[in-house]
Amino acid sequence: MEEAGIASVSSSNSVRWVRIVLVIFLMYTISYFDRTNIGLALPSIRRDLGIDATHAGLVGGIFFWGYVITFMAGGWLVSRFGARRVVLVALICWGAAAMTTGLVRNLNELLAVRLVLGIAEGPVWTSAASLTASWFVRSERGNAFGLWVISSPLDALLAGPVSGLLLAHHDWRAMMIIEGLPAWIWAVVWYFMIPKGVAEARWLSDAQNQSLTRALAEEQASFTSVTQHSGIRRVISLKATWFLAGGFSLINLVVYGFMLWLPTSIAASGKLGPVEVGVLSALPWAACIVGILVSTRSSDRHQEWRLHAGVPILIAGLLLLIAANVPPSSLALRMTLFTAMGFFLQMFLPLIFVYVTELLPAADAIVGTALIGAIGNLVGGFLGPVLVGMLSGKGSDFALAFFGAGMLRADGRRAGVVRAAASRAGGGAGGRAMTCVDRRLNRSV
C-alpha cells in the first residue's frame, strides 16, 4: 500500500520541490543570514561599543534565549494558526529586529535586539518541518529536509563574502540594515507562494492532489496501532526524545560556537582584511553543503540513519580536536582541517528530524520537533558562543574544541548503542522493518 502511494505522488514531484522546498529553503537562508552575520561584524562591534570577549560571546548566545521561547511554543503556534501564517508573521518581525541591530548605541540595546530577533525566528524551524511533513511522504522526506537544511551552511558560505564586501565599503551598521531588508521582501513572496494546504494548491491537478492526500493519509493511518495517546505527554515519555535532544544539544554546542567565532579565529592570523576573512570563512560551509546532500540522499536510498548521522559526528569532532592544536599562524593547515570538518559537521541535522517523523504521527512529531529543537538550540546555541568567548578571552583560542569533541564522541557512541540494540531486538533490515523495531522499543520504554 505504501509503495503504491509513493508511486502515485511521483507525478507531482517537480512542482512540489519548487513551490514548497525552494521557498522554504530561501526563507531559511534569509533567517540564518540575519542570525549569523553578527559573527563577521563582531570585531568592529566590539571596538565601537567597547565590548570584551566574554560579553561578545553573550551577544552571540542571547539570541537563543529568545529563540527557545518561541521554538518551544512553535508546535502550539503551528497547530493553532498554521505554519504558513506563523512564518509570515515571523518574517516581518525578524526583519524589523535585524535592521534595528544597525541602530543600537550600547551593549544593553544590542543584547535586547538580539533577544527579540531570537523570539521572532524561534517558530520558523517547527513551521518549516511541519510543512515538509505535510507535503512529502516518508521516502522523500530525508531529501526534502536536507535540501532546505542546507540553507544553514549556504548562509554561512554566503554571509562571509557578502558581509565582508559590505564591511569593506560600509560600516557594520549599514551591513545589518541592508541584510535585514530581504526578510520583508520574502514575506510578500511567502504569502503568495505557499498555499494553506494541499487542497488549496492550484498548481496541482485534481488527480495529483487526491493521490498526494491519500498517500499522506495512509502514512498517518499506520500509526494508529502504535500511538494510543497524543500530545506532549506522549512525546516526553519516550526515551528516544531525550537521547535526540541531548545529542542535538552537544552537537550544537560545537556548531554554533564554531559558526560565531570562525571569522575571529581566522582574523587572529593578523594577515588578512575583512574580504579575505569572509572568503576563508565560507570554505567549511561550502563543504558542509556537499556533506548534507551526500548524507541525505544516501540515507534515503538505504533507509538507514544511525551510521549516516553517528559516524560523521565522530569524524567532525576528531578533526576539530586536531585543528585546535594548530596555531593561528599556520593558517593554511588550519583552514584545511576546518574545511574537512565542515564536510561532516551537519550531516546529522536533517536525519534527526526525519527520525522524529518515523517515531511519531504528524501531530506528535510537531511537538517532538519543537521540544528537541528548543533544548538543542538553548543548550548548544547559547552555551557554545558564550564558552568559546570566555575561553578566547583567556587566551585559549578554540580550546572549546577539546570539550566539544569529547562530548560529540561520547554522544555518538551512546546513540549507536541504542540504535544497535533496537536492530538486534527486531532482527530485521530495511526502512519499514527498522521503523517497526523503533516503535516497539519506544513503547517498551
Summary of the structure (lengths in Angstrom):
residues: 445
radius of gyration: 21.4
end to end distance: 29.4
largest distance: 64.0
contacts: 1650
relative contact order: 0.15
helix: 84%
strand: 0%
